[in-house]
Amino acid sequence: MKALICVAVIALTLFHFWASHKSPRRWYLGGIVPLIWAGTLAFLFARGSIALGRDWAMLVFPMLLLLLIWAKGQHAARRRENNRMKARDIA
């Protein structure tokens, strides 16, 4: 079971990196994994598996990391698209 969870986490992380670097027209793709994470946290909180005082690091740091990866990918995609547009204007 742990191996399956590790494979799922690796697959979701790779998907998140890929989706975060898509063009700005598809900005929502990078938000899929943070939404899955938020849904998982909501489910665990509803079941009573998470205590806010004890598990705050598990709640905050992964979400911040996912959102920062998304923001960095969007910035890189916008810069790439701007460079492409400048190249067309010059040609």
C-alpha positions in Angstrom: 0.0 0.0 0.0 2.8 2.4 0.8 4.4 1.8 -2.6 1.2 2.6 -4.3 0.9 5.9 -2.4 4.5 6.8 -3.2 3.8 6.1 -6.9 0.6 8.2 -6.8 2.5 11.1 -5.1 5.3 11.0 -7.6 2.8 10.9 -10.5 0.8 13.8 -9.1 4.0 15.8 -8.6 5.2 15.2 -12.1 1.7 16.2 -13.5 1.8 19.3 -11.4 5.2 20.4 -12.7 4.0 19.7 -16.3 0.6 21.4 -15.9 2.1 24.4 -14.1 4.3 25.2 -17.1 1.5 25.1 -19.7 0.6 28.2 -21.6 -1.3 31.0 -19.8 -4.4 30.2 -21.8 -4.6 26.9 -19.8 -3.7 28.4 -16.4 -6.3 26.2 -14.6 -4.3 23.0 -15.3 -1.8 23.8 -12.6 -4.6 24.3 -10.1 -5.7 20.7 -10.3 -3.2 19.3 -7.8 -3.7 22.1 -5.2 -7.4 21.4 -5.4 -6.9 17.7 -4.9 -4.7 18.5 -1.9 -7.3 20.9 -0.4 -10.0 18.3 -0.9 -7.9 15.7 0.8 -7.3 18.0 3.7 -11.0 18.8 4.0 -11.9 15.1 3.9 -9.3 14.3 6.6 -10.4 17.3 8.7 -14.1 16.2 8.5 -13.1 12.7 9.6 -11.2 14.2 12.6 -7.8 12.9 11.4 -6.3 16.4 11.5 -5.9 18.7 14.5 -5.1 22.2 13.5 -2.8 22.9 16.5 -0.8 19.7 15.9 -0.8 19.4 12.1 -0.5 23.0 10.9 2.8 22.3 9.1 1.2 19.5 7.1 -1.6 22.0 6.1 0.5 25.0 5.3 3.8 24.0 3.7 2.6 21.6 1.0 -0.1 24.0 -0.1 2.4 26.9 -0.3 4.8 24.8 -2.2 2.2 23.7 -4.7 1.0 27.3 -5.2 4.6 28.6 -5.6 5.3 25.9 -8.2 2.1 27.0 -10.0 3.0 30.7 -9.9 6.6 30.0 -11.1 5.4 27.9 -13.9 2.9 30.5 -15.0 5.5 33.2 -14.9 7.8 31.1 -17.1 5.0 30.3 -19.5 4.1 34.0 -19.8 7.7 35.0 -20.4 8.0 32.2 -23.0 4.9 33.4 -24.8 6.0 37.1 -24.7 9.4 36.0 -26.3 7.5 34.1 -29.0 5.3 37.2 -29.7 8.4 39.4 -29.9 10.1 37.0 -32.3 7.0 37.2 -34.6 7.0 41.0 -34.5 10.6 41.2 -35.4 10.3 38.7 -38.3 
